[in-house]
Amino acid sequence: MTKTALITGGQQGIGFGIAQALYEAGWRVIVTADHANDTPSVQQAMATLPGASYHQHDLADIDRLDVFFDTIGPFECLVSNAGVPAMVRGDMLNMAPDSFDRCLNINLRGTFFFAQAAARRMLATPAGVYRSMLFVTSVSADVVSPDRAEYCMSKAGAAMMVKAFAARLAPHNIGVFELRPGIIATPMTAPVADRYNARIADGLVPAARWGQPRDLGTITVPLVEGAFAFATGAVIPVDGGLSIPRL
């Protein structure tokens, strides 16, 4: 039986790296994001994943979730990856409420209610089939960046959300995991690439390189296929050692 994975933000960056890995592993892939179907990144992603489907959806729109899930049909895996950065990096004492609201509304509120709806759909499928939910958070869930505190707070909240889902769904053969990427080469990090290049060169990342979306994709496959089912609730750093405490 071909299993289906639903990936939020799967048209680019980390989400696409995960979508590509699951597609190559034989999964049917459904991608959703807040972009029109004719957006170049969407068209390019769908051309690379023949047979995959794309459905536009805004995570902040929690009132249309039933319509969305009725449209896409059954699935065995949710990869919750979509999110937004701080609107402006700068002194947190000057943070604007709209940047705070945007991060919390999408990265936490929207992500939670989307996952809640997905979990309800999963519980309606036979319990003998292993299901999974993976949440892409960030090292920023634990490592603070005062110049984007709103983003860090949203990811810290998401980390607790993952634990709550893991505890709630464990009796139903649904594994829940948190992936915490570090410095990954994506459109989100492109504007600060020079800054991170210098810091990586200075030893910030023990692996001495940028992470790639593919790094998360290769980790995802065994997780969603049940190889780590009894490790549900685990937090998996995907950061080249960035989050290892060092002297």
N, CA, C and O of each residue as an XYZ file, in Angstrom:
988
protein
N       0.835     -1.196      0.000
C       0.000      0.000      0.000
C       0.873      1.250      0.000
O       1.771      1.385      0.831
N       0.612      2.152     -0.920
C       1.334      3.417     -0.961
C       0.796      4.338      0.124
O      -0.404      4.602      0.190
N       1.681      4.814      0.957
C       1.263      5.725      2.017
C       1.390      7.173      1.551
O       2.141      7.492      0.630
N       0.632      8.033      2.220
C       0.559      9.438      1.824
C       1.082     10.334      2.937
O       0.748     10.150      4.108
N       1.904     11.301      2.560
C       2.432     12.285      3.502
C       1.934     13.667      3.108
O       1.990     14.051      1.940
N       1.453     14.398      4.084
C       1.018     15.782      3.907
C       2.087     16.686      4.486
O       2.444     16.550      5.656
N       2.606     17.608      3.685
C       3.738     18.435      4.101
C       3.372     19.903      3.961
O       3.091     20.371      2.858
N       3.372     20.628      5.067
C       3.111     22.062      4.991
C       4.409     22.784      4.635
O       5.476     22.457      5.155
N       4.306     23.755      3.754
C       5.504     24.458      3.315
C       6.447     23.561      2.543
O       7.663     23.750      2.587
N       5.899     22.585      1.834
C       6.748     21.608      1.138
C       7.192     22.015     -0.242
O       7.780     21.210     -0.964
N       6.924     23.246     -0.625
C       7.270     23.679     -1.981
C       8.680     24.243     -2.082
O       9.170     24.481     -3.186
N       9.345     24.461     -0.944
C      10.702     25.014     -0.991
C      11.428     24.719      0.316
O      10.821     24.284      1.295
N      12.728     24.961      0.315
C      13.521     24.868      1.539
C      13.457     23.506      2.212
O      13.478     22.470      1.548
N      13.380     23.522      3.532
C      13.363     22.295      4.316
C      12.180     21.411      3.924
O      12.324     20.196      3.784
N      11.017     22.024      3.748
C       9.840     21.247      3.393
C      10.018     20.489      2.094
O       9.606     19.336      1.976
N      10.636     21.141      1.116
C      10.864     20.461     -0.158
C      11.895     19.348     -0.009
O      11.753     18.285     -0.614
N      12.928     19.584      0.792
C      13.921     18.532      1.024
C      13.273     17.283      1.611
O      13.621     16.161      1.242
N      12.328     17.487      2.528
C      11.604     16.367      3.129
C      10.663     15.728      2.107
O      10.587     14.503      2.012
N       9.944     16.559      1.340
C       9.038     16.029      0.321
C       9.789     15.179     -0.693
O       9.312     14.117     -1.093
N      10.947     15.639     -1.103
C      11.740     14.913     -2.087
C      12.204     13.568     -1.536
O      12.161     12.559     -2.240
N      12.649     13.552     -0.274
C      13.113     12.296      0.327
C      11.974     11.292      0.456
O      12.160     10.107      0.178
N      10.801     11.749      0.872
C       9.660     10.840      1.005
C       9.185     10.354     -0.363
O       8.821      9.188     -0.514
N       9.188     11.221     -1.336
C       8.805     10.837     -2.695
C       9.735      9.742     -3.218
O       9.281      8.756     -3.799
N      11.027      9.923     -3.007
C      11.994      8.934     -3.468
C      11.886      7.619     -2.712
O      12.292      6.571     -3.214
N      11.331      7.678     -1.492
C      11.136      6.466     -0.706
C       9.813      5.776     -1.038
O       9.467      4.771     -0.416
N       9.075      6.304     -2.007
C       7.862      5.647     -2.459
C       6.574      6.188     -1.887
O       5.509      5.608     -2.094
N       6.656      7.289     -1.172
C       5.453      7.888     -0.593
C       4.737      8.749     -1.618
O       5.362      9.351     -2.491
N       3.407      8.798     -1.498
C       2.621      9.782     -2.222
C       2.699     11.076     -1.426
O       2.542     11.062     -0.205
N       2.938     12.181     -2.096
C       3.194     13.440     -1.412
C       2.106     14.461     -1.733
O       1.751     14.681     -2.891
N       1.590     15.076     -0.671
C       0.673     16.210     -0.803
C       1.363     17.420     -0.176
O       1.785     17.374      0.980
N       1.471     18.483     -0.933
C       2.129     19.699     -0.464
C       1.082     20.795     -0.294
O       0.187     20.954     -1.124
N       1.210     21.539      0.785
C       0.334     22.691      0.972
C       1.156     23.882      1.453
O       2.112     23.733      2.215
N       0.764     25.061      0.992
C       1.426     26.303      1.404
C       0.517     27.462      1.040
O      -0.465     27.292      0.318
N       0.848     28.631      1.540
C       0.064     29.832      1.243
C       0.615     30.517      0.001
O       0.996     31.687      0.040
N       0.654     29.779     -1.099
C       1.132     30.322     -2.375
C       0.181     29.853     -3.465
O      -0.346     28.742     -3.403
N      -0.032     30.689     -4.448
C      -0.870     30.300     -5.579
C      -0.200     29.165     -6.358
O       1.019     29.000     -6.324
N      -1.025     28.395     -7.053
C      -0.502     27.251     -7.795
C       0.506     27.643     -8.867
O       1.385     26.851     -9.206
N       0.390     28.858     -9.405
C       1.294     29.276    -10.468
C       2.541     29.980     -9.954
O       3.314     30.519    -10.746
N       2.752     29.985     -8.636
C       3.980     30.548     -8.077
C       5.172     29.727     -8.573
O       5.101     28.498     -8.566
N       6.271     30.369     -9.006
C       7.405     29.606     -9.549
C       7.913     28.500     -8.641
O       8.205     27.404     -9.118
N       8.025     28.760     -7.347
C       8.535     27.720     -6.453
C       7.600     26.518     -6.404
O       8.055     25.379     -6.305
N       6.299     26.768     -6.472
C       5.325     25.676     -6.477
C       5.428     24.885     -7.764
O       5.459     23.655     -7.733
N       5.482     25.569     -8.891
C       5.566     24.883    -10.176
C       6.842     24.058    -10.287
O       6.824     22.937    -10.795
N       7.951     24.621     -9.807
C       9.215     23.895     -9.871
C       9.179     22.651     -8.994
O       9.639     21.584     -9.400
N       8.630     22.792     -7.785
C       8.549     21.649     -6.871
C       7.675     20.548     -7.445
O       8.043     19.374     -7.393
N       6.518     20.913     -7.993
C       5.610     19.904     -8.530
C       6.188     19.219     -9.767
O       5.921     18.042    -10.012
N       6.986     19.962    -10.548
C       7.628     19.356    -11.718
C       8.674     18.329    -11.304
O       8.939     17.367    -12.025
N       9.269     18.549    -10.121
C      10.299     17.634     -9.617
C       9.689     16.407     -8.954
O      10.362     15.391     -8.781
N       8.410     16.501     -8.581
C       7.737     15.413     -7.868
C       6.512     14.963     -8.666
O       5.384     15.243     -8.259
N       6.707     14.274     -9.792
C       5.564     13.843    -10.616
C       4.586     13.002     -9.796
O       4.980     12.076     -9.087
N       3.326     13.341     -9.909
C       2.312     12.603     -9.164
C       1.962     13.228     -7.830
O       0.942     12.883     -7.233
N       2.799     14.148     -7.352
C       2.488     14.859     -6.117
C       1.375     15.866     -6.400
O       1.171     16.272     -7.545
N       0.659     16.263     -5.352
C      -0.411     17.241     -5.528
C      -0.156     18.445     -4.633
O       0.497     18.353     -3.594
N      -0.692     19.572     -5.070
C      -0.510     20.814     -4.324
C      -1.867     21.427     -4.018
O      -2.748     21.484     -4.875
N      -2.020     21.891     -2.762
C      -3.253     22.540     -2.342
C      -2.902     23.808     -1.580
O      -2.205     23.752     -0.567
N      -3.375     24.935     -2.053
C      -3.103     26.198     -1.378
C      -3.901     26.293     -0.084
O      -5.100     26.018     -0.063
N      -3.232     26.682      0.988
C      -3.915     26.872      2.267
C      -3.088     27.801      3.145
O      -1.865     27.683      3.216
N      -3.768     28.718      3.807
C      -3.133     29.652      4.732
C      -3.253     29.086      6.144
O      -4.365     28.904      6.640
N      -2.126     28.805      6.798
C      -2.160     28.237      8.143
C      -2.938     29.102      9.122
O      -3.515     28.594     10.084
N      -2.954     30.395      8.878
C      -3.669     31.287      9.787
C      -5.183     31.141      9.664
O      -5.924     31.575     10.545
N      -5.640     30.534      8.578
C      -7.077     30.377      8.349
C      -7.541     29.059      8.964
O      -7.561     28.026      8.295
N      -7.912     29.104     10.229
C      -8.306     27.869     10.910
C      -9.795     27.563     10.730
O     -10.274     26.536     11.210
N     -10.521     28.433     10.052
C     -11.959     28.218      9.876
C     -12.286     27.322      8.688
O     -13.425     26.876      8.551
N     -11.304     27.050      7.824
C     -11.554     26.240      6.628
C     -10.849     24.893      6.692
O     -10.644     24.251      5.662
N     -10.484     24.467      7.871
C      -9.721     23.227      7.987
C     -10.522     22.003      7.559
O      -9.980     21.116      6.898
N     -11.792     21.937      7.919
C     -12.590     20.782      7.516
C     -12.687     20.681      6.002
O     -12.589     19.591      5.440
N     -12.879     21.820      5.341
C     -12.942     21.828      3.885
C     -11.618     21.359      3.297
O     -11.596     20.563      2.359
N     -10.522     21.850      3.846
C      -9.208     21.466      3.345
C      -8.987     19.965      3.473
O      -8.602     19.313      2.503
N      -9.225     19.410      4.654
C      -8.944     17.989      4.867
C      -9.921     17.098      4.114
O      -9.558     15.990      3.717
N     -11.141     17.551      3.910
C     -12.070     16.789      3.073
C     -11.557     16.715      1.638
O     -11.756     15.717      0.946
N     -10.902     17.776      1.205
C     -10.410     17.850     -0.174
C      -9.236     16.911     -0.415
O      -9.163     16.266     -1.461
N      -8.319     16.829      0.540
C      -7.093     16.063      0.286
C      -7.258     14.569      0.533
O      -6.499     13.776     -0.025
N      -8.210     14.165      1.336
C      -8.398     12.749      1.593
C      -7.470     12.213      2.676
O      -6.803     12.986      3.364
N      -7.425     10.867      2.833
C      -6.665     10.257      3.932
C      -5.149     10.366      3.740
O      -4.656     10.470      2.617
N      -4.433     10.338      4.848
C      -2.972     10.383      4.835
C      -2.463      9.706      6.108
O      -3.178      9.607      7.105
N      -1.227      9.247      6.052
C      -0.629      8.547      7.190
C       0.427      9.365      7.913
O       0.869      8.993      9.000
N       0.826     10.463      7.323
C       1.908     11.266      7.915
C       1.655     12.750      7.695
O       1.300     13.185      6.600
N       1.845     13.507      8.753
C       1.867     14.969      8.647
C       3.268     15.457      8.958
O       3.825     15.136     10.007
N       3.839     16.234      8.047
C       5.087     16.939      8.323
C       4.729     18.414      8.435
O       4.454     19.074      7.433
N       4.735     18.921      9.651
C       4.375     20.313      9.916
C       5.638     21.153      9.849
O       6.414     21.214     10.802
N       5.827     21.791      8.724
C       7.084     22.496      8.472
C       6.903     23.995      8.255
O       7.804     24.771      8.573
N       5.767     24.416      7.723
C       5.584     25.821      7.343
C       5.715     26.750      8.547
O       5.278     26.422      9.650
N       6.308     27.883      8.322
C       6.451     28.887      9.371
C       6.983     30.177      8.795
O       7.361     30.244      7.626
N       7.009     31.200      9.628
C       7.481     32.508      9.177
C       8.536     33.031     10.147
O       8.509     32.691     11.330
N       9.461     33.849      9.664
C      10.470     34.461     10.532
C       9.946     35.751     11.140
O       8.819     36.164     10.868
N      10.770     36.384     11.964
C      10.457     37.733     12.436
C      10.389     38.660     11.228
O      11.135     38.487     10.264
N       9.509     39.625     11.279
C       9.373     40.551     10.158
C      10.628     41.402      9.987
O      11.032     41.713      8.866
N      11.243     41.776     11.121
C      12.474     42.564     11.100
C      13.357     42.079     12.240
O      12.889     41.930     13.369
N      14.635     41.833     11.953
C      15.579     41.521     13.020
C      16.032     42.821     13.667
O      16.345     43.787     12.971
N      16.068     42.850     14.988
C      16.494     44.058     15.672
C      16.296     43.941     17.164
O      15.903     42.887     17.663
N      16.560     44.994     17.866
C      16.435     45.027     19.315
C      15.026     44.630     19.731
O      14.051     45.236     19.287
N      14.916     43.609     20.586
C      13.596     43.147     21.006
C      12.820     44.217     21.773
O      11.596     44.144     21.886
N      13.532     45.199     22.295
C      12.846     46.288     22.987
C      12.108     47.201     22.013
O      11.303     48.040     22.415
N      12.394     47.023     20.744
C      11.699     47.789     19.712
C      10.751     46.918     18.882
O      10.237     47.359     17.854
N      10.523     45.681     19.333
C       9.683     44.770     18.560
C       8.266     45.329     18.404
O       7.671     45.822     19.362
N       7.744     45.244     17.190
C       6.384     45.713     16.924
C       5.380     44.599     17.185
O       5.672     43.432     16.923
N       4.210     44.939     17.695
C       3.191     43.916     17.972
C       2.806     43.103     16.740
O       2.489     41.921     16.865
N       2.827     43.711     15.548
C       2.395     42.947     14.374
C       3.378     41.837     14.034
O       2.968     40.800     13.514
N       4.668     42.027     14.314
C       5.640     40.964     14.080
C       5.447     39.838     15.096
O       5.500     38.660     14.744
N       5.224     40.210     16.353
C       4.934     39.213     17.390
C       3.686     38.415     17.019
O       3.692     37.185     17.057
N       2.624     39.120     16.661
C       1.358     38.457     16.342
C       1.499     37.530     15.144
O       0.942     36.432     15.133
N       2.234     37.966     14.147
C       2.403     37.154     12.935
C       3.110     35.842     13.262
O       2.662     34.777     12.839
N       4.204     35.908     14.005
C       4.939     34.692     14.366
C       4.090     33.738     15.192
O       4.038     32.541     14.913
N       3.431     34.271     16.203
C       2.635     33.406     17.079
C       1.390     32.888     16.367
O       0.963     31.759     16.605
N       0.811     33.702     15.501
C      -0.409     33.306     14.809
C      -0.164     32.162     13.839
O      -1.006     31.273     13.705
N       0.969     32.173     13.167
C       1.263     31.134     12.166
C       2.081     29.996     12.765
O       1.716     28.829     12.622
N       3.186     30.327     13.435
C       4.098     29.295     13.922
C       3.544     28.487     15.083
O       3.992     27.367     15.329
N       2.571     29.043     15.800
C       2.038     28.337     16.964
C       0.531     28.097     16.841
O       0.087     26.949     16.814
N      -0.248     29.163     16.766
C      -1.708     29.000     16.722
C      -2.147     28.220     15.482
O      -2.834     27.205     15.593
N      -1.748     28.696     14.306
C      -2.143     28.027     13.072
C      -1.601     26.617     12.987
O      -2.300     25.699     12.558
N      -0.341     26.444     13.400
C       0.279     25.117     13.368
C      -0.448     24.153     14.292
O      -0.661     22.993     13.939
N      -0.832     24.629     15.481
C      -1.533     23.753     16.417
C      -2.876     23.298     15.860
O      -3.160     22.101     15.848
N      -3.694     24.216     15.406
C      -5.031     23.832     14.977
C      -5.013     23.019     13.683
O      -5.894     22.187     13.464
N      -4.020     23.253     12.829
C      -3.857     22.406     11.647
C      -3.521     20.986     12.083
O      -4.105     20.025     11.581
N      -2.580     20.851     13.017
C      -2.194     19.525     13.502
C      -3.326     18.856     14.267
O      -3.495     17.638     14.194
N      -4.099     19.645     14.999
C      -5.247     19.098     15.710
C      -6.232     18.454     14.726
O      -6.713     17.342     14.940
N      -6.514     19.185     13.648
C      -7.421     18.646     12.634
C      -6.833     17.408     11.969
O      -7.553     16.451     11.686
N      -5.526     17.425     11.720
C      -4.869     16.259     11.117
C      -4.941     15.054     12.050
O      -5.194     13.937     11.599
N      -4.725     15.270     13.336
C      -4.766     14.173     14.303
C      -6.154     13.550     14.358
O      -6.283     12.330     14.451
N      -7.167     14.360     14.304
C      -8.535     13.837     14.312
C      -8.771     12.942     13.097
O      -9.419     11.901     13.209
N      -8.257     13.338     11.955
C      -8.405     12.524     10.750
C      -7.631     11.216     10.899
O      -8.120     10.157     10.505
N      -6.445     11.283     11.457
C      -5.656     10.068     11.653
C      -6.363      9.088     12.577
O      -6.340      7.881     12.339
N      -6.981      9.592     13.614
C      -7.660      8.729     14.579
C      -8.866      8.035     13.957
O      -9.381      7.064     14.510
N      -9.309      8.527     12.826
C     -10.434      7.897     12.143
C      -9.986      6.749     11.239
O     -10.825      6.058     10.661
N      -8.660      6.533     11.109
C      -8.132      5.441     10.293
C      -7.803      4.252     11.189
O      -7.692      4.418     12.404
N      -7.644      3.050     10.616
C      -7.386      1.856     11.429
C      -6.158      1.994     12.319
O      -5.103      2.435     11.863
N      -6.294      1.618     13.589
C      -5.202      1.783     14.552
C      -4.009      0.902     14.238
O      -2.907      1.174     14.715
N      -4.199     -0.155     13.444
C      -3.094     -1.057     13.137
C      -2.084     -0.471     12.181
O      -0.980     -0.999     12.043
N      -2.444      0.612     11.517
C      -1.541      1.267     10.574
C      -0.746      2.336     11.306
O      -1.327      3.216     11.941
N       0.584      2.267     11.223
C       1.406      3.270     11.897
C       1.247      4.617     11.214
O       1.357      4.722      9.992
N       0.990      5.628     11.998
C       0.895      7.010     11.522
C       1.948      7.849     12.232
O       2.495      7.432     13.253
N       2.227      9.011     11.701
C       3.252      9.854     12.324
C       2.967     11.322     12.075
O       2.330     11.705     11.093
N       3.465     12.134     13.005
C       3.426     13.579     12.874
C       4.820     14.109     13.210
O       5.344     13.851     14.293
N       5.407     14.842     12.286
C       6.718     15.439     12.494
C       6.576     16.959     12.461
O       5.945     17.520     11.565
N       7.171     17.605     13.445
C       7.120     19.059     13.518
C       8.534     19.612     13.352
O       9.435     19.272     14.119
N       8.718     20.454     12.361
C       9.995     21.122     12.158
C       9.960     22.412     12.971
O       9.235     23.348     12.633
N      10.744     22.456     14.037
C      10.792     23.667     14.860
C      12.099     24.399     14.551
O      12.281     24.871     13.429
N      12.995     24.502     15.504
C      14.254     25.210     15.285
C      15.109     25.093     16.539
O      14.589     24.893     17.637
N      16.418     25.219     16.372
C      17.272     25.339     17.557
C      16.854     26.559     18.377
O      17.169     26.662     19.562
N      16.147     27.473     17.734
C      15.670     28.675     18.425
C      14.588     28.368     19.456
O      14.177     29.256     20.202
N      14.125     27.125     19.506
C      13.215     26.729     20.579
C      13.931     26.720     21.919
O      13.301     26.790     22.975
N      15.259     26.634     21.866
C      16.044     26.541     23.100
C      17.187     27.550     23.146
O      17.593     27.980     24.226
N      17.704     27.927     21.982
C      18.831     28.861     21.897
C      18.293     30.231     21.492
O      17.715     30.386     20.416
N      18.484     31.210     22.350
C      17.828     32.498     22.129
C      18.598     33.394     21.159
O      19.829     33.425     21.154
N      17.840     34.117     20.344
C      18.366     35.190     19.501
C      17.563     36.441     19.852
O      16.440     36.595     19.372
N      18.106     37.332     20.671
C      17.335     38.503     21.094
C      16.889     39.408     19.956
O      15.972     40.211     20.128
N      17.532     39.287     18.786
C      17.134     40.134     17.663
C      15.953     39.555     16.888
O      15.502     40.155     15.912
N      15.448     38.399     17.311
C      14.231     37.820     16.724
C      13.511     37.000     17.797
O      13.193     35.825     17.613
N      13.274     37.659     18.899
C      12.712     36.989     20.071
C      11.323     36.419     19.804
O      10.961     35.379     20.356
N      10.544     37.091     18.962
C       9.204     36.597     18.668
C       9.245     35.238     17.987
O       8.405     34.377     18.249
N      10.231     35.050     17.111
C      10.397     33.761     16.436
C      10.787     32.689     17.448
O      10.235     31.589     17.438
N      11.738     33.012     18.319
C      12.179     32.059     19.333
C      11.034     31.648     20.245
O      10.888     30.469     20.566
N      10.227     32.606     20.663
C       9.101     32.291     21.535
C       8.092     31.390     20.835
O       7.528     30.487     21.453
N       7.864     31.632     19.551
C       6.909     30.790     18.819
C       7.420     29.359     18.722
O       6.638     28.414     18.818
N       8.720     29.193     18.534
C       9.275     27.847     18.405
C       9.366     27.142     19.763
O       9.220     25.922     19.841
N       9.603     27.901     20.820
C       9.595     27.299     22.161
C       8.201     26.784     22.490
O       8.058     25.704     23.063
N       7.177     27.544     22.135
C       5.814     27.091     22.332
C       5.510     25.859     21.495
O       4.841     24.935     21.957
N       6.002     25.849     20.269
C       5.785     24.694     19.395
C       6.443     23.438     19.958
O       5.916     22.337     19.796
N       7.584     23.594     20.614
C       8.262     22.439     21.202
C       7.393     21.789     22.276
O       7.327     20.562     22.352
N       6.736     22.577     23.093
C       5.824     22.021     24.092
C       4.594     21.408     23.427
O       4.069     20.395     23.889
N       4.144     22.023     22.352
C       3.021     21.484     21.605
C       3.324     20.069     21.108
O       2.463     19.191     21.162
N       4.540     19.854     20.629
C       4.934     18.526     20.148
C       4.848     17.499     21.278
O       4.335     16.398     21.082
N       5.341     17.854     22.436
C       5.269     16.935     23.584
C       3.818     16.583     23.902
O       3.498     15.429     24.187
N       2.948     17.585     23.849
C       1.544     17.350     24.152
C       0.909     16.400     23.136
O       0.168     15.492     23.513
N       1.194     16.605     21.866
C       0.667     15.699     20.841
C       1.241     14.291     21.010
O       0.521     13.305     20.855
N       2.512     14.198     21.323
C       3.133     12.877     21.490
C       2.460     12.099     22.608
O       2.162     10.916     22.451
N       2.220     12.751     23.729
C       1.589     12.082     24.867
C       0.147     11.699     24.549
O      -0.310     10.620     24.926
N      -0.564     12.578     23.858
C      -1.974     12.320     23.551
C      -2.149     11.199     22.537
O      -3.100     10.424     22.639
N      -1.254     11.098     21.564
C      -1.450     10.180     20.447
C      -0.698      8.859     20.576
O      -0.936      7.943     19.790
N       0.196      8.743     21.543
C       0.982      7.514     21.702
C       0.129      6.256     21.817
O       0.490      5.238     21.225
N      -0.983      6.273     22.548
C      -1.777      5.043     22.646
C      -2.428      4.609     21.333
O      -2.955      3.501     21.235
N      -2.391      5.476     20.332
C      -3.090      5.198     19.077
C      -2.131      4.874     17.930
O      -2.504      4.977     16.761
N      -0.910      4.486     18.259
C       0.076      4.089     17.251
C       0.412      5.237     16.301
O       0.627      5.036     15.106
N       0.451      6.449     16.866
C       0.846      7.628     16.095
C       2.101      8.202     16.741
O       2.050      8.717     17.858
N       3.215      8.114     16.042
C       4.470      8.644     16.557
C       4.602     10.121     16.258
O       4.272     10.571     15.161
N       5.080     10.870     17.226
C       5.222     12.321     17.082
C       6.655     12.716     17.401
O       7.195     12.326     18.436
N       7.262     13.480     16.526
C       8.670     13.838     16.684
C       8.901     15.315     16.384
O       8.166     15.941     15.621
N       9.937     15.845     17.006
C      10.334     17.233     16.764
C      11.703     17.262     16.117
O      12.666     16.733     16.672
N      11.797     17.869     14.961
C      13.077     18.087     14.291
C      13.488     19.527     14.521
O      12.735     20.454     14.223
N      14.696     19.710     15.057
C      15.189     21.063     15.334
C      16.360     21.405     14.422
O      17.511     21.129     14.760
N      16.080     21.995     13.285
C      17.177     22.373     12.394
C      17.967     23.553     12.938
O      17.457     24.390     13.682
N      19.218     23.584     12.540
C      20.075     24.712     12.876
C      20.152     25.668     11.701
O      19.126     26.158     11.229
N      21.348     25.934     11.231
C      21.547     26.869     10.128
C      21.456     26.086      8.825
O      22.393     25.391      8.432
N      20.310     26.212      8.163
C      20.030     25.454      6.950
C      19.933     26.418      5.773
O      19.352     27.497      5.894
N      20.499     26.030      4.641
C      20.474     26.871      3.441
C      19.092     26.832      2.814
O      18.754     25.880      2.111
N      18.297     27.850      3.063
C      16.926     27.948      2.551
C      16.651     29.396      2.165
O      17.459     30.275      2.464
N      15.524     29.659      1.505
C      15.163     31.061      1.214
C      15.037     31.913      2.477
O      15.263     33.122      2.427
N      14.676     31.295      3.615
C      14.524     32.065      4.846
C      15.868     32.578      5.364
O      15.944     33.679      5.911
N      16.923     31.787      5.193
C      18.236     32.196      5.706
C      19.069     32.943      4.665
O      20.115     33.499      4.999
N      18.625     32.962      3.426
C      19.400     33.618      2.368
C      19.740     35.072      2.674
O      20.861     35.496      2.393
N      18.808     35.863      3.245
C      19.145     37.271      3.500
C      20.258     37.477      4.519
O      20.872     38.544      4.549
N      20.533     36.472      5.360
C      21.586     36.622      6.372
C      22.729     35.646      6.107
O      23.459     35.275      7.026
N      22.883     35.233      4.853
C      23.896     34.235      4.503
C      25.307     34.711      4.827
O      26.114     33.931      5.333
N      25.617     35.958      4.550
C      26.969     36.455      4.809
C      27.295     36.394      6.297
O      28.406     36.027      6.681
N      26.335     36.750      7.122
C      26.535     36.704      8.575
C      26.822     35.279      9.030
O      27.740     35.045      9.815
N      26.035     34.329      8.534
C      26.222     32.948      8.957
C      27.481     32.331      8.349
O      28.126     31.499      8.987
N      27.834     32.721      7.141
C      29.091     32.232      6.557
C      30.266     32.556      7.466
O      31.131     31.715      7.715
N      30.283     33.785      7.957
C      31.378     34.215      8.821
C      31.364     33.450     10.146
O      32.420     33.046     10.634
N      30.212     33.252     10.718
C      30.125     32.572     12.014
C      30.446     31.087     11.894
O      31.049     30.503     12.795
N      30.047     30.482     10.790
C      30.406     29.077     10.574
C      31.912     28.949     10.400
O      32.532     28.024     10.925
N      32.490     29.880      9.663
C      33.950     29.875      9.483
C      34.674     30.054     10.811
O      35.795     29.574     10.976
N      34.043     30.741     11.756
C      34.644     30.961     13.076
C      34.390     29.811     14.053
O      34.809     29.878     15.208
N      33.699     28.746     13.590
C      33.531     27.565     14.424
C      32.187     27.422     15.107
O      32.036     26.571     15.983
N      31.194     28.239     14.730
C      29.895     28.149     15.381
C      29.275     26.757     15.239
O      28.658     26.247     16.174
N      29.444     26.151     14.065
C      28.884     24.826     13.793
C      30.019     23.806     13.778
O      30.892     23.885     12.913
N      30.035     22.843     14.714
C      31.120     21.858     14.730
C      31.307     21.125     13.405
O      32.435     20.785     13.048
N      30.228     20.877     12.674
C      30.348     20.191     11.389
C      30.984     21.076     10.313
O      31.318     20.600      9.228
N      31.147     22.354     10.620
C      31.855     23.305      9.753
C      31.209     23.474      8.386
O      31.900     23.655      7.384
N      29.890     23.414      8.349
C      29.198     23.649      7.084
C      27.747     24.055      7.342
O      27.214     23.877      8.437
N      27.136     24.600      6.308
C      25.703     24.837      6.326
C      24.971     23.493      6.301
O      25.455     22.527      5.711
N      23.817     23.440      6.938
C      22.942     22.304      6.738
C      22.187     22.468      5.427
O      21.999     23.582      4.938
N      21.758     21.342      4.868
C      20.987     21.351      3.635
C      19.604     20.743      3.889
O      19.465     19.890      4.765
N      18.590     21.161      3.145
C      17.267     20.559      3.329
C      17.300     19.037      3.266
O      16.519     18.361      3.936
N      18.199     18.513      2.466
C      18.318     17.058      2.328
C      18.704     16.409      3.659
O      18.343     15.260      3.915
N      19.427     17.129      4.496
C      19.815     16.579      5.801
C      18.585     16.228      6.629
O      18.584     15.233      7.352
N      17.557     17.028      6.527
C      16.322     16.728      7.251
C      15.520     15.643      6.543
O      14.848     14.838      7.187
N      15.592     15.627      5.215
C      14.859     14.614      4.460
C      15.307     13.205      4.782
O      14.474     12.316      4.954
N      16.616     12.985      4.868
C      17.113     11.632      5.123
C      16.758     11.157      6.526
O      16.581      9.959      6.750
N      16.653     12.078      7.461
C      16.254     11.716      8.825
C      14.760     11.407      8.882
O      14.328     10.551      9.655
N      13.987     12.090      8.078
C      12.535     11.951      8.122
C      12.061     10.554      7.735
O      11.154     10.016      8.370
N      12.653      9.966      6.718
C      12.136      8.705      6.169
C      12.011      7.600      7.218
O      10.924      7.040      7.354
N      13.057      7.255      7.964
C      12.872      6.194      8.970
C      11.907      6.566     10.086
O      11.269      5.691     10.670
N      11.796      7.845     10.385
C      10.859      8.266     11.427
C       9.415      8.006     11.007
O       8.629      7.472     11.790
N       9.066      8.374      9.792
C       7.679      8.211      9.365
C       7.351      6.768      9.028
O       6.178      6.396      8.992
N       8.355      5.957      8.784
C       8.105      4.556      8.463
C       8.074      3.669      9.699
O       7.905      2.455      9.583
N       8.237      4.261     10.885
C       8.053      3.519     12.115
C       9.297      2.914     12.717
O       9.200      2.178     13.699
N      10.473      3.199     12.163
C      11.707      2.620     12.696
C      12.011      3.093     14.111
O      12.737      2.424     14.847
N      11.461      4.243     14.495
C      11.694      4.801     15.818
C      10.377      4.999     16.577
O      10.237      5.931     17.370
N       9.423      4.112     16.321
C       8.080      4.286     16.874
C       8.077      4.420     18.389
O       7.321      5.226     18.930
N       8.908      3.646     19.087
C       8.882      3.664     20.541
C       9.626      4.864     21.124
O       9.663      5.051     22.340
N      10.211      5.667     20.254
C      10.899      6.885     20.688
C      10.008      8.107     20.506
O      10.503      9.232     20.441
N       8.690      7.891     20.423
C       7.788      9.014     20.193
C       8.006     10.121     21.221
O       8.244      9.856     22.399
N       7.922     11.339     20.764
C       8.187     12.498     21.613
C       9.625     12.968     21.571
O       9.965     13.979     22.187
N      10.479     12.247     20.851
C      11.899     12.597     20.821
C      12.137     13.915     20.094
O      11.454     14.250     19.127
N      13.125     14.648     20.590
C      13.590     15.878     19.951
C      14.893     15.546     19.240
O      15.842     15.068     19.863
N      14.940     15.798     17.940
C      16.103     15.418     17.139
C      16.768     16.681     16.589
O      16.214     17.333     15.703
N      17.942     17.029     17.101
C      18.646     18.193     16.554
C      19.234     17.852     15.189
O      19.857     16.805     15.015
N      19.031     18.736     14.233
C      19.594     18.562     12.897
C      20.386     19.816     12.602
O      19.990     20.647     11.784
N      21.536     19.940     13.299
C      22.228     21.232     13.297
C      23.748     21.127     13.226
O      24.446     22.111     13.471
N      24.265     19.954     12.895
C      25.710     19.803     12.781
C      26.456     20.030     14.090
O      27.642     20.360     14.089
N      25.751     19.852     15.207
C      26.390     20.033     16.524
C      26.254     21.422     17.091
O      26.803     21.705     18.155
N      25.534     22.304     16.409
C      25.404     23.699     16.853
C      24.903     23.804     18.294
O      25.385     24.638     19.061
N      23.944     22.963     18.661
C      23.313     23.096     19.986
C      24.040     22.342     21.085
O      23.565     22.316     22.221
N      25.169     21.734     20.786
C      25.954     21.055     21.822
C      26.606     22.108     22.725
O      27.332     22.966     22.221
N      26.371     22.072     24.036
C      27.042     23.035     24.926
C      28.556     22.842     24.869
O      29.046     21.717     24.973
N      29.284     23.924     24.707
C      30.734     23.858     24.615
C      31.386     24.958     25.445
O      30.795     26.013     25.678
N      32.596     24.698     25.878
C      33.379     25.701     26.576
C      34.296     26.423     25.595
O      35.045     27.314     25.992
